[in-house]
Amino acid sequence: MECDLEIGDIVYDIESKEFGILLERSNQHPNEDLGEIYVVWAWKIYWTNGTCHYYTEGGLFRIVDSERFLIFRSRS
């Protein structure tokens, strides 16, 4: 699944029954070793249980593809 996530999108975890909101997208591990730059994009999600967790963008896509998380768009 390649989707365009945006700040404000809502995530629903069907196992824990928690809702989360995408707060920010950031590069977590810039690495310039060997003259190359590796980018690992991560999303910070605030959950209704009061916790915040980071998910790599690729990992988040896989969780959505597996239908564990549902995404609700903040835009129309």
mmJSON file of the N, C-alpha and C atoms, coordinates in Angstrom:
{"data_MODEL":{"atom_site":{
"group_PDB":["ATOM","ATOM","ATOM","ATOM","ATOM","ATOM","ATOM","ATOM","ATOM","ATOM","ATOM","ATOM","ATOM","ATOM","ATOM","ATOM","ATOM","ATOM","ATOM","ATOM","ATOM","ATOM","ATOM","ATOM","ATOM","ATOM","ATOM","ATOM","ATOM","ATOM","ATOM","ATOM","ATOM","ATOM","ATOM","ATOM","ATOM","ATOM","ATOM","ATOM","ATOM","ATOM","ATOM","ATOM","ATOM","ATOM","ATOM","ATOM","ATOM","ATOM","ATOM","ATOM","ATOM","ATOM","ATOM","ATOM","ATOM","ATOM","ATOM","ATOM","ATOM","ATOM","ATOM","ATOM","ATOM","ATOM","ATOM","ATOM","ATOM","ATOM","ATOM","ATOM","ATOM","ATOM","ATOM","ATOM","ATOM","ATOM","ATOM","ATOM","ATOM","ATOM","ATOM","ATOM","ATOM","ATOM","ATOM","ATOM","ATOM","ATOM","ATOM","ATOM","ATOM","ATOM","ATOM","ATOM","ATOM","ATOM","ATOM","ATOM","ATOM","ATOM","ATOM","ATOM","ATOM","ATOM","ATOM","ATOM","ATOM","ATOM","ATOM","ATOM","ATOM","ATOM","ATOM","ATOM","ATOM","ATOM","ATOM","ATOM","ATOM","ATOM","ATOM","ATOM","ATOM","ATOM","ATOM","ATOM","ATOM","ATOM","ATOM","ATOM","ATOM","ATOM","ATOM","ATOM","ATOM","ATOM","ATOM","ATOM","ATOM","ATOM","ATOM","ATOM","ATOM","ATOM","ATOM","ATOM","ATOM","ATOM","ATOM","ATOM","ATOM","ATOM","ATOM","ATOM","ATOM","ATOM","ATOM","ATOM","ATOM","ATOM","ATOM","ATOM","ATOM","ATOM","ATOM","ATOM","ATOM","ATOM","ATOM","ATOM","ATOM","ATOM","ATOM","ATOM","ATOM","ATOM","ATOM","ATOM","ATOM","ATOM","ATOM","ATOM","ATOM","ATOM","ATOM","ATOM","ATOM","ATOM","ATOM","ATOM","ATOM","ATOM","ATOM","ATOM","ATOM","ATOM","ATOM","ATOM","ATOM","ATOM","ATOM","ATOM","ATOM","ATOM","ATOM","ATOM","ATOM","ATOM","ATOM","ATOM","ATOM","ATOM","ATOM","ATOM","ATOM","ATOM","ATOM","ATOM","ATOM","ATOM","ATOM","ATOM","ATOM","ATOM","ATOM","ATOM"],
"id":[1,2,3,4,5,6,7,8,9,10,11,12,13,14,15,16,17,18,19,20,21,22,23,24,25,26,27,28,29,30,31,32,33,34,35,36,37,38,39,40,41,42,43,44,45,46,47,48,49,50,51,52,53,54,55,56,57,58,59,60,61,62,63,64,65,66,67,68,69,70,71,72,73,74,75,76,77,78,79,80,81,82,83,84,85,86,87,88,89,90,91,92,93,94,95,96,97,98,99,100,101,102,103,104,105,106,107,108,109,110,111,112,113,114,115,116,117,118,119,120,121,122,123,124,125,126,127,128,129,130,131,132,133,134,135,136,137,138,139,140,141,142,143,144,145,146,147,148,149,150,151,152,153,154,155,156,157,158,159,160,161,162,163,164,165,166,167,168,169,170,171,172,173,174,175,176,177,178,179,180,181,182,183,184,185,186,187,188,189,190,191,192,193,194,195,196,197,198,199,200,201,202,203,204,205,206,207,208,209,210,211,212,213,214,215,216,217,218,219,220,221,222,223,224,225,226,227,228],
"type_symbol":["N","C","C","N","C","C","N","C","C","N","C","C","N","C","C","N","C","C","N","C","C","N","C","C","N","C","C","N","C","C","N","C","C","N","C","C","N","C","C","N","C","C","N","C","C","N","C","C","N","C","C","N","C","C","N","C","C","N","C","C","N","C","C","N","C","C","N","C","C","N","C","C","N","C","C","N","C","C","N","C","C","N","C","C","N","C","C","N","C","C","N","C","C","N","C","C","N","C","C","N","C","C","N","C","C","N","C","C","N","C","C","N","C","C","N","C","C","N","C","C","N","C","C","N","C","C","N","C","C","N","C","C","N","C","C","N","C","C","N","C","C","N","C","C","N","C","C","N","C","C","N","C","C","N","C","C","N","C","C","N","C","C","N","C","C","N","C","C","N","C","C","N","C","C","N","C","C","N","C","C","N","C","C","N","C","C","N","C","C","N","C","C","N","C","C","N","C","C","N","C","C","N","C","C","N","C","C","N","C","C","N","C","C","N","C","C","N","C","C","N","C","C","N","C","C","N","C","C"],
"label_atom_id":["N","CA","C","N","CA","C","N","CA","C","N","CA","C","N","CA","C","N","CA","C","N","CA","C","N","CA","C","N","CA","C","N","CA","C","N","CA","C","N","CA","C","N","CA","C","N","CA","C","N","CA","C","N","CA","C","N","CA","C","N","CA","C","N","CA","C","N","CA","C","N","CA","C","N","CA","C","N","CA","C","N","CA","C","N","CA","C","N","CA","C","N","CA","C","N","CA","C","N","CA","C","N","CA","C","N","CA","C","N","CA","C","N","CA","C","N","CA","C","N","CA","C","N","CA","C","N","CA","C","N","CA","C","N","CA","C","N","CA","C","N","CA","C","N","CA","C","N","CA","C","N","CA","C","N","CA","C","N","CA","C","N","CA","C","N","CA","C","N","CA","C","N","CA","C","N","CA","C","N","CA","C","N","CA","C","N","CA","C","N","CA","C","N","CA","C","N","CA","C","N","CA","C","N","CA","C","N","CA","C","N","CA","C","N","CA","C","N","CA","C","N","CA","C","N","CA","C","N","CA","C","N","CA","C","N","CA","C","N","CA","C","N","CA","C","N","CA","C","N","CA","C","N","CA","C","N","CA","C","N","CA","C","N","CA","C"],
"label_alt_id":[null,null,null,null,null,null,null,null,null,null,null,null,null,null,null,null,null,null,null,null,null,null,null,null,null,null,null,null,null,null,null,null,null,null,null,null,null,null,null,null,null,null,null,null,null,null,null,null,null,null,null,null,null,null,null,null,null,null,null,null,null,null,null,null,null,null,null,null,null,null,null,null,null,null,null,null,null,null,null,null,null,null,null,null,null,null,null,null,null,null,null,null,null,null,null,null,null,null,null,null,null,null,null,null,null,null,null,null,null,null,null,null,null,null,null,null,null,null,null,null,null,null,null,null,null,null,null,null,null,null,null,null,null,null,null,null,null,null,null,null,null,null,null,null,null,null,null,null,null,null,null,null,null,null,null,null,null,null,null,null,null,null,null,null,null,null,null,null,null,null,null,null,null,null,null,null,null,null,null,null,null,null,null,null,null,null,null,null,null,null,null,null,null,null,null,null,null,null,null,null,null,null,null,null,null,null,null,null,null,null,null,null,null,null,null,null,null,null,null,null,null,null,null,null,null,null,null,null],
"label_comp_id":["MET","MET","MET","GLU","GLU","GLU","CYS","CYS","CYS","ASP","ASP","ASP","LEU","LEU","LEU","GLU","GLU","GLU","ILE","ILE","ILE","GLY","GLY","GLY","ASP","ASP","ASP","ILE","ILE","ILE","VAL","VAL","VAL","TYR","TYR","TYR","ASP","ASP","ASP","ILE","ILE","ILE","GLU","GLU","GLU","SER","SER","SER","LYS","LYS","LYS","GLU","GLU","GLU","PHE","PHE","PHE","GLY","GLY","GLY","ILE","ILE","ILE","LEU","LEU","LEU","LEU","LEU","LEU","GLU","GLU","GLU","ARG","ARG","ARG","SER","SER","SER","ASN","ASN","ASN","GLN","GLN","GLN","HIS","HIS","HIS","PRO","PRO","PRO","ASN","ASN","ASN","GLU","GLU","GLU","ASP","ASP","ASP","LEU","LEU","LEU","GLY","GLY","GLY","GLU","GLU","GLU","ILE","ILE","ILE","TYR","TYR","TYR","VAL","VAL","VAL","VAL","VAL","VAL","TRP","TRP","TRP","ALA","ALA","ALA","TRP","TRP","TRP","LYS","LYS","LYS","ILE","ILE","ILE","TYR","TYR","TYR","TRP","TRP","TRP","THR","THR","THR","ASN","ASN","ASN","GLY","GLY","GLY","THR","THR","THR","CYS","CYS","CYS","HIS","HIS","HIS","TYR","TYR","TYR","TYR","TYR","TYR","THR","THR","THR","GLU","GLU","GLU","GLY","GLY","GLY","GLY","GLY","GLY","LEU","LEU","LEU","PHE","PHE","PHE","ARG","ARG","ARG","ILE","ILE","ILE","VAL","VAL","VAL","ASP","ASP","ASP","SER","SER","SER","GLU","GLU","GLU","ARG","ARG","ARG","PHE","PHE","PHE","LEU","LEU","LEU","ILE","ILE","ILE","PHE","PHE","PHE","ARG","ARG","ARG","SER","SER","SER","ARG","ARG","ARG","SER","SER","SER"],
"label_asym_id":["A","A","A","A","A","A","A","A","A","A","A","A","A","A","A","A","A","A","A","A","A","A","A","A","A","A","A","A","A","A","A","A","A","A","A","A","A","A","A","A","A","A","A","A","A","A","A","A","A","A","A","A","A","A","A","A","A","A","A","A","A","A","A","A","A","A","A","A","A","A","A","A","A","A","A","A","A","A","A","A","A","A","A","A","A","A","A","A","A","A","A","A","A","A","A","A","A","A","A","A","A","A","A","A","A","A","A","A","A","A","A","A","A","A","A","A","A","A","A","A","A","A","A","A","A","A","A","A","A","A","A","A","A","A","A","A","A","A","A","A","A","A","A","A","A","A","A","A","A","A","A","A","A","A","A","A","A","A","A","A","A","A","A","A","A","A","A","A","A","A","A","A","A","A","A","A","A","A","A","A","A","A","A","A","A","A","A","A","A","A","A","A","A","A","A","A","A","A","A","A","A","A","A","A","A","A","A","A","A","A","A","A","A","A","A","A","A","A","A","A","A","A","A","A","A","A","A","A"],
"label_entity_id":["1","1","1","1","1","1","1","1","1","1","1","1","1","1","1","1","1","1","1","1","1","1","1","1","1","1","1","1","1","1","1","1","1","1","1","1","1","1","1","1","1","1","1","1","1","1","1","1","1","1","1","1","1","1","1","1","1","1","1","1","1","1","1","1","1","1","1","1","1","1","1","1","1","1","1","1","1","1","1","1","1","1","1","1","1","1","1","1","1","1","1","1","1","1","1","1","1","1","1","1","1","1","1","1","1","1","1","1","1","1","1","1","1","1","1","1","1","1","1","1","1","1","1","1","1","1","1","1","1","1","1","1","1","1","1","1","1","1","1","1","1","1","1","1","1","1","1","1","1","1","1","1","1","1","1","1","1","1","1","1","1","1","1","1","1","1","1","1","1","1","1","1","1","1","1","1","1","1","1","1","1","1","1","1","1","1","1","1","1","1","1","1","1","1","1","1","1","1","1","1","1","1","1","1","1","1","1","1","1","1","1","1","1","1","1","1","1","1","1","1","1","1","1","1","1","1","1","1"],
"label_seq_id":[1,1,1,2,2,2,3,3,3,4,4,4,5,5,5,6,6,6,7,7,7,8,8,8,9,9,9,10,10,10,11,11,11,12,12,12,13,13,13,14,14,14,15,15,15,16,16,16,17,17,17,18,18,18,19,19,19,20,20,20,21,21,21,22,22,22,23,23,23,24,24,24,25,25,25,26,26,26,27,27,27,28,28,28,29,29,29,30,30,30,31,31,31,32,32,32,33,33,33,34,34,34,35,35,35,36,36,36,37,37,37,38,38,38,39,39,39,40,40,40,41,41,41,42,42,42,43,43,43,44,44,44,45,45,45,46,46,46,47,47,47,48,48,48,49,49,49,50,50,50,51,51,51,52,52,52,53,53,53,54,54,54,55,55,55,56,56,56,57,57,57,58,58,58,59,59,59,60,60,60,61,61,61,62,62,62,63,63,63,64,64,64,65,65,65,66,66,66,67,67,67,68,68,68,69,69,69,70,70,70,71,71,71,72,72,72,73,73,73,74,74,74,75,75,75,76,76,76],
"pdbx_PDB_ins_code":[null,null,null,null,null,null,null,null,null,null,null,null,null,null,null,null,null,null,null,null,null,null,null,null,null,null,null,null,null,null,null,null,null,null,null,null,null,null,null,null,null,null,null,null,null,null,null,null,null,null,null,null,null,null,null,null,null,null,null,null,null,null,null,null,null,null,null,null,null,null,null,null,null,null,null,null,null,null,null,null,null,null,null,null,null,null,null,null,null,null,null,null,null,null,null,null,null,null,null,null,null,null,null,null,null,null,null,null,null,null,null,null,null,null,null,null,null,null,null,null,null,null,null,null,null,null,null,null,null,null,null,null,null,null,null,null,null,null,null,null,null,null,null,null,null,null,null,null,null,null,null,null,null,null,null,null,null,null,null,null,null,null,null,null,null,null,null,null,null,null,null,null,null,null,null,null,null,null,null,null,null,null,null,null,null,null,null,null,null,null,null,null,null,null,null,null,null,null,null,null,null,null,null,null,null,null,null,null,null,null,null,null,null,null,null,null,null,null,null,null,null,null,null,null,null,null,null,null],
"Cartn_x":[0.852,0.0,0.884,0.762,1.423,0.326,0.205,-0.831,-0.188,-0.879,-0.403,-0.965,-0.153,-0.564,-0.336,-1.139,-0.987,-1.175,-0.548,-0.771,-2.27,-2.801,-4.225,-5.034,-4.448,-5.152,-5.334,-6.427,-6.762,-6.444,-5.867,-5.552,-6.404,-6.973,-7.715,-7.062,-6.672,-6.054,-7.176,-7.453,-8.589,-8.37,-7.121,-6.865,-7.013,-6.41,-6.462,-7.693,-8.381,-9.559,-9.208,-7.959,-7.492,-7.488,-7.745,-7.601,-6.313,-5.69,-4.499,-4.596,-3.809,-3.76,-2.311,-2.108,-0.765,-0.361,0.703,1.127,2.239,3.197,4.314,5.018,5.665,6.498,7.902,8.862,10.235,11.231,12.418,13.524,14.225,14.127,14.644,16.127,16.651,18.034,18.807,19.093,19.951,21.338,21.881,23.17,23.99,25.091,25.928,27.217,27.261,28.418,28.63,29.862,30.246,29.722,29.432,29.002,27.582,26.815,25.432,24.515,23.339,22.353,21.187,20.89,19.759,18.687,17.485,16.385,15.407,15.056,14.045,12.931,11.856,10.728,9.916,9.525,8.71,7.559,6.472,5.288,5.126,4.901,4.586,3.07,2.579,1.141,0.809,-0.16,-0.679,-1.925,-1.93,-3.028,-3.978,-5.233,-6.242,-5.948,-5.028,-4.647,-3.593,-3.248,-2.322,-0.861,-0.57,0.818,1.107,2.382,2.856,3.841,3.747,4.668,5.088,6.309,6.811,6.711,6.283,6.217,6.951,7.836,8.442,7.333,7.526,6.498,6.237,7.297,7.129,6.415,6.772,6.114,4.64,4.337,2.952,2.142,2.734,2.055,1.763,2.74,2.541,1.446,1.386,0.344,-1.035,-1.12,-2.387,-2.734,-1.74,-1.977,-2.482,-1.995,-2.408,-3.794,-4.356,-5.677,-5.748,-4.61,-4.601,-4.967,-4.457,-4.803,-5.697,-6.7,-7.502,-7.138,-7.106,-6.763,-8.021,-8.274,-9.365,-8.74,-9.001,-8.39,-8.941,-8.055,-8.474,-8.975,-8.763,-9.178,-10.32,-11.013,-12.149,-11.74],
"Cartn_y":[-1.189,0.0,1.234,2.021,3.319,4.358,4.969,5.975,7.264,8.338,9.634,9.918,9.693,10.005,11.481,12.053,13.451,13.627,14.665,15.035,15.25,14.704,14.821,13.603,12.703,11.468,10.647,9.895,9.075,7.613,6.935,5.518,4.779,3.646,2.803,1.439,0.998,-0.313,-1.295,-2.227,-3.123,-4.123,-4.375,-5.3,-4.626,-3.462,-2.789,-1.901,-1.646,-0.763,0.687,1.086,2.448,3.255,4.543,5.482,6.261,6.638,7.47,8.556,9.594,10.68,10.873,11.023,11.258,12.692,12.831,14.152,14.761,13.924,14.465,13.353,13.754,12.856,13.414,12.555,13.048,12.0,12.484,11.614,11.214,9.958,9.491,9.142,8.74,8.274,8.745,10.03,10.456,9.837,9.267,8.59,8.952,9.618,10.035,9.22,8.055,7.171,6.749,6.631,6.173,7.087,8.332,9.301,9.138,8.26,8.055,8.546,8.975,9.418,8.423,7.889,6.978,7.696,7.637,8.324,7.274,7.388,6.528,7.441,7.499,8.338,7.625,8.368,7.809,8.757,8.168,8.917,8.814,9.95,9.988,9.935,8.94,8.768,8.934,9.801,9.969,9.106,8.19,7.252,7.718,7.27,7.677,7.168,6.228,5.765,6.683,7.774,8.764,8.535,7.563,7.29,7.798,8.021,8.36,7.286,6.877,5.888,6.321,5.942,6.173,4.878,4.997,3.882,4.305,3.46,3.793,3.832,4.666,4.808,3.479,2.774,1.47,0.476,0.482,-0.406,-0.068,1.218,1.652,1.215,1.341,0.871,-0.63,-1.413,-2.86,-3.194,-2.459,-2.699,-2.379,-1.319,-0.973,-2.046,-2.49,-3.549,-4.834,-5.12,-6.341,-6.188,-4.992,-4.644,-4.634,-4.497,-4.31,-2.864,-1.911,-0.504,-0.073,0.721,1.385,2.854,3.471,4.894,5.665,6.749,7.663,9.005,9.464,10.699,11.936,12.89,14.147,15.121,14.789,15.669,15.005,15.791,15.225,14.762],
"Cartn_z":[0.0,0.0,0.0,-0.995,-1.001,-0.915,0.23,0.403,0.86,0.646,1.078,2.457,3.465,4.828,5.09,5.968,6.331,7.821,8.353,9.739,9.93,11.012,11.291,10.895,10.078,9.745,11.021,11.081,12.242,11.932,12.909,12.814,13.838,13.44,14.372,14.409,15.608,15.806,16.142,15.226,15.418,16.559,16.95,18.05,19.41,19.581,20.884,21.029,19.914,19.881,20.226,20.002,20.273,18.978,19.126,18.031,18.223,17.125,17.171,16.12,16.31,15.337,14.907,13.607,13.09,13.424,14.227,14.687,13.852,13.445,12.661,11.907,10.83,10.02,10.077,10.413,10.54,10.071,9.71,9.337,10.626,10.998,12.277,12.268,11.155,11.133,9.91,9.843,8.727,8.921,7.885,7.98,6.751,6.975,5.859,5.766,6.399,6.295,4.841,4.471,3.128,2.023,2.366,1.367,0.891,1.519,1.123,2.232,1.857,2.838,2.824,4.005,4.155,4.955,4.47,5.131,5.654,6.921,7.525,8.022,7.259,7.651,8.709,9.724,10.805,11.121,11.558,11.968,13.468,14.107,15.53,15.647,16.401,16.585,18.058,18.338,19.697,19.82,20.794,20.982,22.075,22.002,22.978,24.38,24.518,25.86,26.485,25.789,26.323,25.982,25.144,24.766,23.358,23.085,21.739,21.309,20.072,19.522,18.129,17.758,16.407,15.609,14.363,13.423,12.161,11.655,10.371,9.334,8.321,7.302,6.6,6.254,5.605,6.499,7.78,8.735,8.895,8.931,9.047,7.826,6.633,5.417,5.509,6.011,6.123,7.132,8.238,9.237,8.65,7.863,7.202,6.168,5.393,4.398,5.048,6.259,6.956,7.595,7.491,8.003,9.524,10.18,11.637,11.985,11.192,11.367,10.215,10.532,9.519,9.539,8.359,8.247,7.857,8.573,8.245,7.915,6.725,6.221,6.923,7.17,7.775,6.709,5.455,4.363,3.605,2.831,2.081,0.714],
"occupancy":[1.0,1.0,1.0,1.0,1.0,1.0,1.0,1.0,1.0,1.0,1.0,1.0,1.0,1.0,1.0,1.0,1.0,1.0,1.0,1.0,1.0,1.0,1.0,1.0,1.0,1.0,1.0,1.0,1.0,1.0,1.0,1.0,1.0,1.0,1.0,1.0,1.0,1.0,1.0,1.0,1.0,1.0,1.0,1.0,1.0,1.0,1.0,1.0,1.0,1.0,1.0,1.0,1.0,1.0,1.0,1.0,1.0,1.0,1.0,1.0,1.0,1.0,1.0,1.0,1.0,1.0,1.0,1.0,1.0,1.0,1.0,1.0,1.0,1.0,1.0,1.0,1.0,1.0,1.0,1.0,1.0,1.0,1.0,1.0,1.0,1.0,1.0,1.0,1.0,1.0,1.0,1.0,1.0,1.0,1.0,1.0,1.0,1.0,1.0,1.0,1.0,1.0,1.0,1.0,1.0,1.0,1.0,1.0,1.0,1.0,1.0,1.0,1.0,1.0,1.0,1.0,1.0,1.0,1.0,1.0,1.0,1.0,1.0,1.0,1.0,1.0,1.0,1.0,1.0,1.0,1.0,1.0,1.0,1.0,1.0,1.0,1.0,1.0,1.0,1.0,1.0,1.0,1.0,1.0,1.0,1.0,1.0,1.0,1.0,1.0,1.0,1.0,1.0,1.0,1.0,1.0,1.0,1.0,1.0,1.0,1.0,1.0,1.0,1.0,1.0,1.0,1.0,1.0,1.0,1.0,1.0,1.0,1.0,1.0,1.0,1.0,1.0,1.0,1.0,1.0,1.0,1.0,1.0,1.0,1.0,1.0,1.0,1.0,1.0,1.0,1.0,1.0,1.0,1.0,1.0,1.0,1.0,1.0,1.0,1.0,1.0,1.0,1.0,1.0,1.0,1.0,1.0,1.0,1.0,1.0,1.0,1.0,1.0,1.0,1.0,1.0,1.0,1.0,1.0,1.0,1.0,1.0,1.0,1.0,1.0,1.0,1.0,1.0],
"B_iso_or_equiv":[0.0,0.0,0.0,0.0,0.0,0.0,0.0,0.0,0.0,0.0,0.0,0.0,0.0,0.0,0.0,0.0,0.0,0.0,0.0,0.0,0.0,0.0,0.0,0.0,0.0,0.0,0.0,0.0,0.0,0.0,0.0,0.0,0.0,0.0,0.0,0.0,0.0,0.0,0.0,0.0,0.0,0.0,0.0,0.0,0.0,0.0,0.0,0.0,0.0,0.0,0.0,0.0,0.0,0.0,0.0,0.0,0.0,0.0,0.0,0.0,0.0,0.0,0.0,0.0,0.0,0.0,0.0,0.0,0.0,0.0,0.0,0.0,0.0,0.0,0.0,0.0,0.0,0.0,0.0,0.0,0.0,0.0,0.0,0.0,0.0,0.0,0.0,0.0,0.0,0.0,0.0,0.0,0.0,0.0,0.0,0.0,0.0,0.0,0.0,0.0,0.0,0.0,0.0,0.0,0.0,0.0,0.0,0.0,0.0,0.0,0.0,0.0,0.0,0.0,0.0,0.0,0.0,0.0,0.0,0.0,0.0,0.0,0.0,0.0,0.0,0.0,0.0,0.0,0.0,0.0,0.0,0.0,0.0,0.0,0.0,0.0,0.0,0.0,0.0,0.0,0.0,0.0,0.0,0.0,0.0,0.0,0.0,0.0,0.0,0.0,0.0,0.0,0.0,0.0,0.0,0.0,0.0,0.0,0.0,0.0,0.0,0.0,0.0,0.0,0.0,0.0,0.0,0.0,0.0,0.0,0.0,0.0,0.0,0.0,0.0,0.0,0.0,0.0,0.0,0.0,0.0,0.0,0.0,0.0,0.0,0.0,0.0,0.0,0.0,0.0,0.0,0.0,0.0,0.0,0.0,0.0,0.0,0.0,0.0,0.0,0.0,0.0,0.0,0.0,0.0,0.0,0.0,0.0,0.0,0.0,0.0,0.0,0.0,0.0,0.0,0.0,0.0,0.0,0.0,0.0,0.0,0.0,0.0,0.0,0.0,0.0,0.0,0.0],
"pdbx_formal_charge":[null,null,null,null,null,null,null,null,null,null,null,null,null,null,null,null,null,null,null,null,null,null,null,null,null,null,null,null,null,null,null,null,null,null,null,null,null,null,null,null,null,null,null,null,null,null,null,null,null,null,null,null,null,null,null,null,null,null,null,null,null,null,null,null,null,null,null,null,null,null,null,null,null,null,null,null,null,null,null,null,null,null,null,null,null,null,null,null,null,null,null,null,null,null,null,null,null,null,null,null,null,null,null,null,null,null,null,null,null,null,null,null,null,null,null,null,null,null,null,null,null,null,null,null,null,null,null,null,null,null,null,null,null,null,null,null,null,null,null,null,null,null,null,null,null,null,null,null,null,null,null,null,null,null,null,null,null,null,null,null,null,null,null,null,null,null,null,null,null,null,null,null,null,null,null,null,null,null,null,null,null,null,null,null,null,null,null,null,null,null,null,null,null,null,null,null,null,null,null,null,null,null,null,null,null,null,null,null,null,null,null,null,null,null,null,null,null,null,null,null,null,null,null,null,null,null,null,null],
"auth_seq_id":[1,1,1,2,2,2,3,3,3,4,4,4,5,5,5,6,6,6,7,7,7,8,8,8,9,9,9,10,10,10,11,11,11,12,12,12,13,13,13,14,14,14,15,15,15,16,16,16,17,17,17,18,18,18,19,19,19,20,20,20,21,21,21,22,22,22,23,23,23,24,24,24,25,25,25,26,26,26,27,27,27,28,28,28,29,29,29,30,30,30,31,31,31,32,32,32,33,33,33,34,34,34,35,35,35,36,36,36,37,37,37,38,38,38,39,39,39,40,40,40,41,41,41,42,42,42,43,43,43,44,44,44,45,45,45,46,46,46,47,47,47,48,48,48,49,49,49,50,50,50,51,51,51,52,52,52,53,53,53,54,54,54,55,55,55,56,56,56,57,57,57,58,58,58,59,59,59,60,60,60,61,61,61,62,62,62,63,63,63,64,64,64,65,65,65,66,66,66,67,67,67,68,68,68,69,69,69,70,70,70,71,71,71,72,72,72,73,73,73,74,74,74,75,75,75,76,76,76],
"auth_comp_id":["MET","MET","MET","GLU","GLU","GLU","CYS","CYS","CYS","ASP","ASP","ASP","LEU","LEU","LEU","GLU","GLU","GLU","ILE","ILE","ILE","GLY","GLY","GLY","ASP","ASP","ASP","ILE","ILE","ILE","VAL","VAL","VAL","TYR","TYR","TYR","ASP","ASP","ASP","ILE","ILE","ILE","GLU","GLU","GLU","SER","SER","SER","LYS","LYS","LYS","GLU","GLU","GLU","PHE","PHE","PHE","GLY","GLY","GLY","ILE","ILE","ILE","LEU","LEU","LEU","LEU","LEU","LEU","GLU","GLU","GLU","ARG","ARG","ARG","SER","SER","SER","ASN","ASN","ASN","GLN","GLN","GLN","HIS","HIS","HIS","PRO","PRO","PRO","ASN","ASN","ASN","GLU","GLU","GLU","ASP","ASP","ASP","LEU","LEU","LEU","GLY","GLY","GLY","GLU","GLU","GLU","ILE","ILE","ILE","TYR","TYR","TYR","VAL","VAL","VAL","VAL","VAL","VAL","TRP","TRP","TRP","ALA","ALA","ALA","TRP","TRP","TRP","LYS","LYS","LYS","ILE","ILE","ILE","TYR","TYR","TYR","TRP","TRP","TRP","THR","THR","THR","ASN","ASN","ASN","GLY","GLY","GLY","THR","THR","THR","CYS","CYS","CYS","HIS","HIS","HIS","TYR","TYR","TYR","TYR","TYR","TYR","THR","THR","THR","GLU","GLU","GLU","GLY","GLY","GLY","GLY","GLY","GLY","LEU","LEU","LEU","PHE","PHE","PHE","ARG","ARG","ARG","ILE","ILE","ILE","VAL","VAL","VAL","ASP","ASP","ASP","SER","SER","SER","GLU","GLU","GLU","ARG","ARG","ARG","PHE","PHE","PHE","LEU","LEU","LEU","ILE","ILE","ILE","PHE","PHE","PHE","ARG","ARG","ARG","SER","SER","SER","ARG","ARG","ARG","SER","SER","SER"],
"auth_asym_id":["A","A","A","A","A","A","A","A","A","A","A","A","A","A","A","A","A","A","A","A","A","A","A","A","A","A","A","A","A","A","A","A","A","A","A","A","A","A","A","A","A","A","A","A","A","A","A","A","A","A","A","A","A","A","A","A","A","A","A","A","A","A","A","A","A","A","A","A","A","A","A","A","A","A","A","A","A","A","A","A","A","A","A","A","A","A","A","A","A","A","A","A","A","A","A","A","A","A","A","A","A","A","A","A","A","A","A","A","A","A","A","A","A","A","A","A","A","A","A","A","A","A","A","A","A","A","A","A","A","A","A","A","A","A","A","A","A","A","A","A","A","A","A","A","A","A","A","A","A","A","A","A","A","A","A","A","A","A","A","A","A","A","A","A","A","A","A","A","A","A","A","A","A","A","A","A","A","A","A","A","A","A","A","A","A","A","A","A","A","A","A","A","A","A","A","A","A","A","A","A","A","A","A","A","A","A","A","A","A","A","A","A","A","A","A","A","A","A","A","A","A","A","A","A","A","A","A","A"],
"auth_atom_id":["N","CA","C","N","CA","C","N","CA","C","N","CA","C","N","CA","C","N","CA","C","N","CA","C","N","CA","C","N","CA","C","N","CA","C","N","CA","C","N","CA","C","N","CA","C","N","CA","C","N","CA","C","N","CA","C","N","CA","C","N","CA","C","N","CA","C","N","CA","C","N","CA","C","N","CA","C","N","CA","C","N","CA","C","N","CA","C","N","CA","C","N","CA","C","N","CA","C","N","CA","C","N","CA","C","N","CA","C","N","CA","C","N","CA","C","N","CA","C","N","CA","C","N","CA","C","N","CA","C","N","CA","C","N","CA","C","N","CA","C","N","CA","C","N","CA","C","N","CA","C","N","CA","C","N","CA","C","N","CA","C","N","CA","C","N","CA","C","N","CA","C","N","CA","C","N","CA","C","N","CA","C","N","CA","C","N","CA","C","N","CA","C","N","CA","C","N","CA","C","N","CA","C","N","CA","C","N","CA","C","N","CA","C","N","CA","C","N","CA","C","N","CA","C","N","CA","C","N","CA","C","N","CA","C","N","CA","C","N","CA","C","N","CA","C","N","CA","C","N","CA","C","N","CA","C","N","CA","C","N","CA","C","N","CA","C"],
"pdbx_PDB_model_num":[1,1,1,1,1,1,1,1,1,1,1,1,1,1,1,1,1,1,1,1,1,1,1,1,1,1,1,1,1,1,1,1,1,1,1,1,1,1,1,1,1,1,1,1,1,1,1,1,1,1,1,1,1,1,1,1,1,1,1,1,1,1,1,1,1,1,1,1,1,1,1,1,1,1,1,1,1,1,1,1,1,1,1,1,1,1,1,1,1,1,1,1,1,1,1,1,1,1,1,1,1,1,1,1,1,1,1,1,1,1,1,1,1,1,1,1,1,1,1,1,1,1,1,1,1,1,1,1,1,1,1,1,1,1,1,1,1,1,1,1,1,1,1,1,1,1,1,1,1,1,1,1,1,1,1,1,1,1,1,1,1,1,1,1,1,1,1,1,1,1,1,1,1,1,1,1,1,1,1,1,1,1,1,1,1,1,1,1,1,1,1,1,1,1,1,1,1,1,1,1,1,1,1,1,1,1,1,1,1,1,1,1,1,1,1,1,1,1,1,1,1,1,1,1,1,1,1,1]
}}}
